[in-house]
Amino acid sequence: MALQKLSHSYTKIGFKPLQTTVRYILYSLSFSLFCICQISAQETNKTTEVPIPAEKDSVMVDTTKRVVINPEELIGEKAQDTAKTDSIAPEPQLLTDKVDYKATDYMRLSRRENKMYLYNEAEIIYGDMQINAGRIVVDNEKSEVYAYGIKDSVGEYIQTPVFKQGSNVVEPDSIRFNFDTEKALIYNSRTEQNGFKIKNEVSKRENDSVIYMRNVKFTTSENIEDPEYYFYARRIKFVPKKKIVTGLVNMFIADVPTPLGLPFGYFPLSEDRTSGFIIPNPGEENNRGYFLQNGGYYFAISDYADLTLLGDYYTNGSYTFAVESAYARRYRFRGNLRFRYENNLTSERGFPDFAQRTTYNIQWTHSQDPKANPNSRFSASVNFGSSDFFQQSTNQLNTGNFLNNQISSSISYSKTFPGDPQVNINMAATHNSNTNTGIVNMSLPNMNASVSRIFPFAPKVGVKKGIFQNINTQYNFRGENRIETTDDDLFSAEMFEGATLGMQHSIPISTNFKIFKYLSATAGTNYQENWVFETIKQDFDPDANNGAGEVVRDTIQGFDTFRTYNFSASLGTTIYGTFNFKKGKKIQAIRHTMRPSISYSINPAFDQFYDTYTRTVEDDPTTPEIESEEIVEYSRFEGGFFGAPSNVFSSSIGFSLSNNVEMKVKDKDTTATEPKKIILLNNLNISTAYNIAGDSLKLSPISVTGNIPIIQNKLDINFNATLDPYALDNNNRKIDVWNIDNGGSLFRLTRASANFGYSFSSKDFEKGKVIEDPLENQNFRNEGRPDDLFGGVTDFGEDRSFDRNRDKKIDPNAKDYSYKIPWTLRLSYNVNYSNNARENTISAHSLMFSGDVEIAPRWSVGVSSGYDFANPGFTFTNLRFQRDLESWRMNFNWIPFSDRTSWNFFIGIKSSALSDIKWDKRREPDRQL
């Protein structure tokens, strides 16, 4: 086993802090013994010693004083004698740093016992190593040192030893060390390493490289003294930085032994990520038989990237191959790559219901840190593969993506060239697939370039004034290569047969100025030049179709171009109306803001780009011998990349009115100096147009859009409607007659819709909310919703990203809820009305909802569903139950009805180091449906 990334964790048992403790003890004891030898040599020889009480000890040190020993001062006189030279090289000194030690009550040297005592909050510091204990005793006669706790006034054992070196900490009950044999005994040590909390009765250090342990408990529980589960090993051999070898290992749950265990164990140790095997998950499925899933190998390539190879195998021959990689470079970029290929077999070969289906999916996300390069940026968001991947995938249930029939990808690179003017260039490749029809649209490559807006007549210093100084222009370029194909023709030669290429240049020129100080006016024109490399010539063949004749269309390869231009102008202003209430009222004022505007536009007729052909038609079907000729006008650019320019002259006037209504109320906060503003109606827009050059139906339908805030900054209702002033004939076709003159109302409501989305919870007013990274949300990366409104992701791999509470900290002292129960609720409502041809129907009417409730501190239930009012019935429904078992987690997901009926039960250890210890049982949906 080996340590690996979070999403694919291995079982690793680490006791590394014990290694740090041994070296720490050795150094601490060595410098302590040096101190004793030097000080004892200066005492006079006495046969007896009179015990002196601690409070009257003549050698007691002031507790506010710290004793510092310099290793250079420990060198004897002989070593300092320069008159003699010794051919034998002196032994290197163990003490290479200053020694610092103290105690609160006393530090006593006993010559009779040949010991040194440090009592109450004793501390010894040497370099980066530190030992703290209630009492430290150094026995020079036995060459041993002891560190242990003391008892307080009520008999509690306190100030147990704590050994520190760097970030490693070991907390035993007591320790005994012999510096001659370099062996140590550590009793009831508690430490933490690589996510494990370890407690053992006795640790014996044989030498610098081997440590033996007896009666060891290791767990990932937060409470090492009373864990809800642990693994018990009777004997362990620990080689620092190399390996751990154990004897029989048993798993205990609530101090009850289980049959789960291993006769022996071997665990390699490394502080860095290492490569290693991933244990597969066994199971059984009705259609494909027994299986092994998510087995493979993890490669720790470097500190910046990794690679995971995974695979599944089923006894009926189905298999899956997957590649996953994550990479990151601080302040530069980060991303991840996932590829999955599945060969799904149904039934057995030779049976009539046997079927084979292959699917694949590629996902790649890449984001660049803005600080890496302010003038260029590369990004990628790729979700590409088979249209039916999410419906047929055998190893994940992605509800949100299954309901979405569109998947898309985008890879782009942008570059900015600073200057005046500034030049921006963007290169991109995009993709869009319809999972229902299997049609794939790609734009590969496309390029956009622009030159920033320039004011050629503006003064170099000061504000631009008037029509002339505000004249501005810019240049835009767009080039694109479009490919439309299907899943079957993807990556084949037929894929490029329908590719089309086009380029467009546009130069807008505009200006703005004031009229009578209150009217804002704008005027401008836009010139476009379109380049295409394929046109269509049309002609009529009277002999085709058995003499009935038909239109023949020939594709002409070659460069061609057409140019268009138009002119527009607008005039607008802002009108305010305020109604003030009496002083002292809660409502202080209501203000209505109106922004009327009128615009005029001219679009010339570009009939120079149109040609004609003559076709014969029958005047009367009863007399087919009588025919007449009809002249048909067409453009060679029809059906091309940019379509054909208009050959109809248009001169129209547009009207629009925007309304905002807001209210000022007295703020509840007595310290506020300004009243609080509340929006009553937001952006109620009314717009229409009148075509002066039209011969009929000159008035366009009136469009109404708006937004009504219900809960400030949380719930808004969006609505829109279309009102047509013209009437319909008996065939439900629009005629040039006012609807009111035809016996109807002033306007016909032809279309209307309303929708809102609302997400709220019991924690809305809490601070410190965590915003989820889209790159880490698998549902969002797959084109689904990040809020699980239509259901979440159930990934049967190691990641299991559907569990959002995986690392949630639970208060061990939490009690049952009394009246405040945490909850979340997400709503989405939509209704559409259609009445274009007197159908008078509600085409869509649905309410989607998703919510979770924590019925107890560690119990959570949730549901994602909805109801379709237009076609009565519940929409796709997903039920979920979660139980936090402190160090474990338990989940149950159930889709009760539809052709995706399935369920999944999972229980396992939260820690990534022991993620292989789990039980997963599920019933997958019937893929044949």
N, C-alpha and C positions, 0 to 999 in steps of 0.2 A: 504493500500500500504506500501511497505517497500523498503529500500535501498538494492541493491543487486549488484552482479558482473557486469562488463562492458557488457558482452555478453547478459545479461538478465536484463535490467534495468527497474526500476519502476518509476512511476510518484511520485516525492517527492518534496514538497514545504517546504523550510527551511528558518526560520527567526532567527536562533540561535544567530547571532551577536548582535541582539537587547537585548538579555538577558545579554550578556557580557557588553554592554553599560550601562545598568541600575546599575549593581553593581559598575561599574567603576565610574559613576556619583556620586553614594552614597559615596564611599570612598573619592573621590576628594573633594566633598563639605564638608564632615565632617572635614577633616583635615584643609581645608581653614577656616571654622568657628572657629575652635579651635585657629587658628592663630589670627583671628580678636579679639576674646574675650580676649586673653592674652595681645595683644598690646593695645587695647582700654582701658583696666583697668589702664594703666599707664599714660593716658592723663589727663591734668587738666581740670576742669569743666569750660567751657566758654559758654556764651550765644550767641556769634556771632562768625562767622568765615569769615575771609577775603579771597576771592578767589584768588588764585595765579596761574598765567599762568603755563602751563605745562613745558615750557622751563626753568622757574625759580623756580620750586617746590623744597622746601628745603628738602623734603623727597624723592626726585627722586634718584633712585639707578643707579649706573654705569652699563651700559649695558654689560660690559665685566665681571661683577661680578655675581656670582650665590649665592643665599641665601639658606642656608641649615638649616632646623629646626629639632632638635633632639626631639623625643617624650618625653625623660626623662626630658628635660629642661622645659616642659610645666606643670610640677607638681607644685602646689602652696606650700606656706610655711606650711600651715596647714597639708598638706599631708606629709610634711617632718618632722613634729614635732614628736619626739619619746617619749615625756613625757606623752602624752595622748594615751589612747587606746580606740578604738571604737568597740563596739560589732557588729555593722553592717558592713558586708564585703564591701569593696570599689568596686565601679563599675569598670569593666574592661575597660582599655583604648582602644579607637578605633584605635589610631595611633600606629601601631606596627612596623613601619619602618620609615626611614628618608624621609622628604618631601623636594622636590627640585622644585623651580619655578623660572621663569624669564620672561622678556619681553624686547623688543628691545627699544621702546620709553620711557616708564615709568611704574612704579608700585607705585600707590598712595593710601594712606589710608585717608579716609574722616571720621572724628569723627562726624561732623554735620549730614551727610547723613547715617552714620553708614554702610559704604560700602568700599570695596577694589576694585581698578581698575587695570587691567593689560592690556596694550595696545600694539598692533603691535607684531606679532609673539609671542604671549603669550603662555607659556607652563607650565604645572604642571605635575610632575612625582611623583608617590607614588607606590613603589614596582614595579610590572610588568605592572602597569596601567599608561597611559599617555593621556593627553588632550592637543591638540593644537588648537588655534583659533586666529582670529585677535584681539578679545577683550573678556576678561573674567571679569564679575562683580559678586561680592558676596554681597548680601543684607542681613545684619545680622538682621535688624528689621523685615523683612518679612520672614526670614529663607528661602531664595531662592537664587539660583545661576543662572546666565545667561552666555551663551557662544554663540557667533555669529561672523560673519565675519565683515569686514570693506570695505569701498569703496576706490578705488585708485584715482589718479588724474583725470582720465577720467570718473569716476562714475561707474566703474565696481565693482561688489560685489566679493571680494576676501577673502582669508584666512578663508574659512568656517571651522567650527569645525571638528576636526578629533579625534575620540576616539579609542584608541588602548589598547588591553589587550592580550598579547601573539601574536598569529597569526590572531586574529579577529580584524576587522576594520569596523567602522561605520562612515559615513560622512553625517551628517545632515546640513541643512542650519542654524539652531539655536536650542538651547535647554533651557528648563526652568525646574528647579527642586526645590521641597520643602522638606527640610530634616526633618521637624517635622512630616508631614503626609506621607513622603516617597513616594510621587507621583511625576511623571515627565511627561512633555509634550515635545516631540521631533518633530520638523517640517522638512518635506521634507528630510527624512533620505534615504541614499543610502548605501546598503551593499550587500555582496555576501555570499552565504551559499550553500554548496553541489552542486555547478554548477549553482545555480540560482542567478540572479541579481535582487535585490528587491528595489523598491522605493515606499514610501508612504507619504501622506500629513501630517498626524498627528498620533503619537504613544503616548498612555497614559498608564503609568505604575501605576497600582493600588497598588500592594504590591510586595513582593519578588517573587511571583509565577504566577502572571497574568499580561499580557500586552494586551491592546486593540489597534487595528489599524484601520484606516479609509482611504478609497480610495487608495488601494494598487495595484501596478503594479509589476508583477514578470515575468521574461523572461530569456531565455538562450542567448539572443543576446549580442554581445560584446558592443554595444552602448546602455547603459541604458537610456540616455537622449532622444534618437530618435530610439527606437527599430523597426525592421521591423514587429515584432509581439509581443504580450504580453497578459497575462491573467489579468483581472481586477476584483478585489473583493472589494465590498463596505465596508464590515466589517469583521474583523478577530479577533479571540481570540487566543492568543499565550500563551501557558504554557511551559516555558523553559524546555528542555530536556524531554518533555512528548508528547505534541501534538499541532496541529494547527487545529482550527475549523473555517470554513468560512461560510459566507452566500452565496448569489448568485454569481457565477463566470462566467464571459463571456470571450470569446476569441476575441481579436482584431487583425486584420491584416492591417498594414499600417494605423493605427488609425481608421479603419472602423470596427464596431462591426459585429460579425458573429452570426449565430444562435447556434453555438457550445457553450455549457456551462453546468453547473451543478447547481441545486437549492441549494445545500449545499455540503460541503466537509469536510472530516476528514482525517488528515494526521498525523500518529504517527512519532515522532522524535527520532532519535538515532544517536550518533556519530559513532557507530560500524555498521557493516553489520548485517542485521536482516533478518529473514525468512519472507516469504510472498507469496501471490498468484500472478500468472502471468496471465494477461488478455488474452484470446484467440482472434484470428483474424477471423472474420466472412467472408464468401465469398460463391461463387457458382461455380460449375463445371458441365460440360455437362454430363459426364459419371457417376459421383457419387453424384450429387445433391448438396444441401447446405452443408456447413461445418463450423466447428470451428477448427482452427489450432493453434498449439503452445500455448495451455493453460496448466497450471499446477501449480507447487509449487516449490519455491526456499528455500533450507535449508542452512543457514549460520552455518555450523558445527563448525568451529573454524577459527582462523587467518591463518591456514595453508591449509584448505580444504573447499570445498563447494559441494553441490549436487543439481542438478536440475532435476525435473521430468516433462516431457512434454507429451502431447498427442493430437491427432487429431481425429475428428469424422465426418463422412459423413452420410447423411440421408439414403443412400442405404445400410448402415451397415458396410462400410469400416472403419477401425480405425488404429491408429498408436500409439505406445508407445515408448518413448525415455528417456534415462538416460544420463546425462552429469555431469562430475565432473572434477574439476581442483584442483591441489594441488601443493604446493611449500614449500620448506624449504631453506632459504638463506644459501649459501655455502654448501648445501648438495645435493639437488635434486629438480627436478620439472617435471611435466607431466600433462597429461589430459586423460580422459577416456570418450568414447562415445559409447553408444549402442542404436540401433534403430531396432524395429520390426514393420513390416507393414503387415496388412491383407487387401489386395486389392480385392474388388469385382467389377466386370464389369456387367453392366445392373442390372436387378432385379431378385431375386429368382423366379423360375418358368418360366422365359423366355428362349427361345432356345439359345440365345447368352450369357446366364449367365456363368460367369467363376470366379474362385477364385484362388488367387495366394498369397502366403506368402513369404516374403523376410526378411532378417535380415542382420545386419552389425555391427561388433565390431571394434572399433579403439582405440588403446592405444599407447601413446608415453610417454616414460620415459627417462630422461637423468640425469646423475649424474655429479655433479660438480667435476672437476679434483682435487680440493683442499680437497674434502671430505675424500678420501683415495687413496693415490698414488699407492698402491699395489693391489687394487681390484676395479673392475668396473662392474656395472650392467646397462644395457640399454635395451630398448624395442621399437620396431616400428611395431605395429600390425595393419593390415588391413585385416580382416577375415570376411567372410560371404557368402551370396548367390551370385552365379555367375552373376545373372541378377539384382542385387540390384540397380546399377546405371542406368540401363535401365528402371526399373519399379518403382523407388522411386517416391512417390507422392508429396514430400515436398521439393525437391531440384532438380536443373538442373545442373549437374556437367558434362559439355561438355568434359573437358579433360579426365575424368575418363571413360566416356561413350565410347570414341574412343580407350581407352587402353584395351586390352584383357588379361592383366596379372595383378594380384594383389598378393602381397607377404607380408610376416611377418617374423620378426626375434626377438627373445628374447635371450639375451646372458649374461653370467657372466664370467668374467675373473679374475684370481688371479695370482699374481707374487710372487714367493718366492726368495727374494734377496739372493745372495751368489755367490760363484764361484765354479761350474757353476750356472747360474741362471735357475730356473725352471718356466715355464709358463703353465698355465692350462686354458682352455676355454671351458665352457659348453654352449650349445646353442640349441634352437629349432627353426626350420624354416618351412615355409609354402609357397606354390606357387599354384595358381589356374589359370586355363585357362577359361576365361568367355565365350568363344565360344564353347568349347567342354565339359565343366563341369568337367574336370579331375582335381583332387586335389592331389598334391604331398607334403608330409610332411616328415620332418626329425626330429624325436622326440624319444629320445634326440640324440645329437651328441656331441662328446668330442674330443678335440685336446689338446695334451700335447707335450711339447718340452723341451729339455735341451739345453741351449745355447752352441754355438760352443766353443770347447776347443782345445788348441794346446799342446799336451802332451810333445812334444820335444822342445818347445820354451824356450829360456833363461828367467829367472825370471826378468832380467834387460837388457834393450837394445832392438835393432831392430832385428826382425826375418830375417834370411838370408838363402838362399839355399833351396833345395827341402826338406831336412829332417826337418829343423826347422819350415817350413810352413805347415807341415802336420796337418790337423785339422779334427775333426769329431764332430758329434752331434747326438742326438736321437730324433725321432719324432714318435708320436703315434696318430692314428686316429681311432675313433670308431663311428659307425653311425647305427641308426635304421630307415629304410626307409619304408614309408607307401604310397601306391598309391591307391586312391579310387575315388569315384565320389560324387557329391553333394547329390545324393539320399541316398548313403550308409554312409554318414558322421555321426559320433556319434552313429553308430550301431555296432553290433557284426561283420557284414561282413567287416567292415572297416579294421580289423586287419588280415583278412585271407591272404592277399598278402604281409604282412610285411616281410622284410628281414633285417638281422643283419650281420654286418661285422666289422672286426677290422684289422688294418694294422700297422705294425711296419717297420720303415725305418731307416737305419744308413748310411748316406753318408760320404765318406772319400775323401778328396781332398787336393791338394797342388798347389802352384804356384811358379814360379821362372822366372828369366831372362836368355835369351840366347843372347850372343853378345851385351849386354847392350840395344839393341833396340827391341828385340822380347820378348813378354810376353807369357809365356806358362802356361797352367793349365792342370792338370791330376787328374782323380778321378774315383771312383767306387761307386755304390749305391746298397746296399743290402736291399731287401724287404721281409717281411714275412706276408702273408695274411691269416687271420682266417675267416672261414665261418661256418655257422651252418646249411647249407642246400645245397645239391648237387643233380645232376640229372643223373640218369642212363638211358641209351638208349639201345634199342634192337629192332630187327625186328621180327614181327609176321606175318608169311606168310598166316595164315588163316583169318586174320582180313580183314575188308572191302570187304566182299563177296569173299574171296579167292584172292583178288588182293594184299593183304599184306600192312602193314603200319608200320611206326616207332612208337614204344611205348616208352613213356618217363615217368619214375617213379621218384617222388621226395623222396629223402632219407634224413630224419632228423638226425642230428648229427654233431658233430664237425669234421672239416676237415681243412687242411691247405696246402698251396703251397708256395714255395720260389723262388724268382727270383733275378738276379743280372746282372749288365752290367758294361762296362768300356768305358770311353771317355777321349779324350785329345784334346786340341785346341792350336793354335799358332796364334798370331796376333800382329799387330804393327800399328803405326800411321804415315802417310806421309803428309807433308805439302808442298804446292806449292803456292808461292806468286808472283803476278805480280804488280810491282810498276809503277805508272804513274809519269809524270813530276811534279816537284814542282810548287805549285800555282794553280793546277787544283782542281776542286771541288771533283772529285773522286781521292783519293790518292792511293788506292791499292785494289786488289781483291785477296782473299785467298781461295784456294781449299784444304779442309781437307779430306783425304781418310783413312779409317780404314779397311784394308783387314784382313781377318782371314780364317783359314783353320782348320777343325776339323775332328776327326776320332772317330768312335764309333763302338763297338761290342756288339751285343745282341745274346747270345747263344740260341739254340733251346731246349726248356724244354719239350721234347717228353715223358719224364717219367710220366707226368701227363695226358697222352692220352691213351685211350682204343680203341678197335675196335669191330665191330659186322659185320656179314655177311648178306647181303641181296641178293635176287634173282631178276634179271632183264630180260626183254625180249630183245633178240638180234634183232629180226625183228617182227614188229607188225603183219605182214601177216602170220607168223608162231609162234603163241603164245605158242605152245607146246615146242619150243626150248628156253631154259632159260640158263642163266649163273649166276654165283655168283660174287658179288662185295664186296670187303672189304672196309668198311667205318670207318674212324678214327674220333674220337670225344673226347672231354674232359668233365669230369663230372662237371667241373666248368663253362661250357658254360651257359650263361644266369644267372649266379650268381651275387653276389654283386659286385665283382671286375672283372668279366669276366674271360676268360681263358688266361693263359700265352701263348705266341707265341711258336709254334713248328717249326718255320722256322729260320734258322741261318741267321743273318744279319751282314754284315761288310760294312760300308759305309763311304765315305769321303764327307764332307760338305764344301761348299764355300760360302762366303758372303762378300759383299763390301758395306760399308756405306760412303756416300758422303755428305759433307756440303760445301756450297759456300756462302761466306759473303763478304761484301764490306765495306771499310772504306772511309767515306766522311767527308768533312770539316763541322764542327758543326756550325750551325747558331748562336749559343751563342758565342759571341766574348770572353767571360771570360773562356770558356772551354779550358783545357790544353791538352785533348786527343781528337782524332777524333771520330766521331760517327760511330758505327757499325750497318750495315743493313744486315739482312739475306736474301739472294736471293734464296737459295734452302736448305731446312732443312730435313735431314735424308732421303736421297734417297738411299734406301736399295735394293740390288740385291742379291738373294740367291738361291741356288740349292744344290743338293746332288747326289752322284753317288754310287750305291750299287754294291760293288765289288763281293759279293757272289750271286748276282741275275743271273738268267738264261736268262732273257729278260727284256726289258724296264728298263735298269739300271739307266738311267739319269732321275731324277725327274724334273717336270715342274719348270721353272724359275719364281720366285715370285718377283715382283717389287712393292715397296711401297714408298710413299714420301709425302712431305708436302711443299707447295709453299706459303710463306707469301705474301699476297697482300697489306694489311694495317697492319703496324707493331703492334703486340700485340693485334690485333682486328679481322682481317679476314685472315684465313688460308684455303687453298683448300687442302683437303686430297684426295689422289688417290691411287689406287692399281690395279695391273693387273697380270694375269697369262699367261705365254708363254710356250706352249708345243712343244718340238722338234719332236715328233713322228706324223706319218700320220694316217689317218683313212681309213678303207676299204670301200667297197660299202655299208656295213650295218652300217656305222658310228661307228665302233668299232676301238679302238686304236690297232695298230699293231706295231711290232718291226722293223719299217722302218722309216728312217729319212724323215721328211716332205719335205725337199728340194730334196731328191732323188725320191720322188713320184710326182714331177712336181709342188710342192708348194713353199712357201717361207721358209726362214730359221726356223721361229717359227710360230705356230698358236696361235693367240690371242683367248684364250678360255673363259676368264672372265675379266671384267674391271668394275670399279666403281669410282665415284667421288662424293664428298659431301662437303658442308661447311655450317656453321651457323654463323650468324652475327647479333649482337644486338647493336644498336647505337641510340643516341638521341641528341637533342640540348644542353643537359646538361653534355655531356661527359667530358668537360674540367672544370666543376665546382667542387669545393672542398666540402667536408663534405657529401658525399653520405651515405645514410643509408642502411645497409645490412639487408635484411629481415630475420627474424628468421624462419627456416624451420618448427619449431613446431607451428608457428602461421599461416602458409600457408596451408589452408585446401586442396587446390588443390594438393599440393606437398605431403601431408600426405596420400592422397588417391591414390598414385602411379601416379598422373598426373604430368604435367610440372609446375614449379613455375612461368613461364613467360607468361602464357596465350597464347602461340602460337597456340594452338588448341581450344581456348576458355576458359573462366573462370568458376567460381562457382557462381551460383545463389541460395543462401540459403534463403528460405522464412521464416526462423526463426528470432529471435531477433538479431543474430549476423550479418547477411547480409554481410559476409566477402568479397563479391565481390567488395565492395566499398572501393577501396584503398585510395581514397581522403577524407575519412570520417572526419578525424581530420586535414585536410590541412588548414593552416592559409592563409586567403586571405587578401591582402593589400586593405584596404578600399579606398585608394587614387589611386588605379591602374587605368590606362587609357587603352583605346583600343590599341591593338598591331598595330604598324606601319609596321615594316618589320621583326622583330624577333618574330616568332611564336613558342612556345614550341611544340616539337613533339618527338615521339619515334617510332622506327621501328625495328622489329625482322624478320629475314629471315632464311629459312632453305631449302637448295637445295640438291637433291639427284638424281643420275642417275646410273643405273646398266645395263651392257651389258653382254649377255650370248651367247656363241658360242661353247659349248662343243661338240655338234653333228651336226654341220653345221646349227643350227637353225638361227643364225645371227639375233638375236632380242634384242631389248631394253626391258628388263623385268620390269623395274621401272624407271619412270622419272617424278618428281614432284617438285613443288616449293610451299612452305608454307610461309605465311607471316601474321604478326600481327602488328598493329600500332595504335597509338593514336595521335590526334592533338588537341591542345587547340586553337580553332578558336577565342576565346575571353577570357578575364581573368577568366570567370566563365563558359565557354562553352567548352565541350570536346566531341569529336566524335572518335569512334574507330571501327576497323574491324579485325576479325580473319578469314582467309580463305586460299585458295590455289588453284592451278590448276594442274591437272594430265595430262601430255602430252602423256603418254602411252595409257591411256584410256581417250580421251579428255573430259574434263568437270571440273567444279569447285568442289572442295572438300567441306567438312563441313564448312559452313559459319555462322558467328555470328556477328551481327551489334549491336553496343551499343552507347548510347547517354547519357551524364551526364550534369547536370546543377547544379552549386553551387549557392544556394539561401541564402548565408550567414548563417543564423541559420537553414536553411532547405537544403535538398538535393533532387534532382529529377533524376531518372534513367529510361531509356527505353532500354530493351534488346530484340533483334529480331533475330530469326532463320528463314530466309525467305523461305527456301525450304529443301527438304529431308523429311524422315519419322519422323523427330524430329521437324517439323515446330511448332513454338510457339512464344509467345511474353510475355513480362512482363513490367508493368509500376508501378513505385513506387514514392511516394512523402511523405516525413516525416521530422520530426525535427531531427537534428543531435544529440542533447544531449541525452545521454543514460537515463537521468532521465525522459525524456518525449518521449521515443521511442514508446510508445503506441499511440501517436497522429500521424497517418499516413493514407495514402490511397494506397491500393495495389490492382491492377487489372491485371489479367493475363489469357492467354489461354495456357493450357498445351498441350503437344503433345499427339497424339492419341496412347494410350498404346496398342491397338489391332494391330497396324501396326508393 
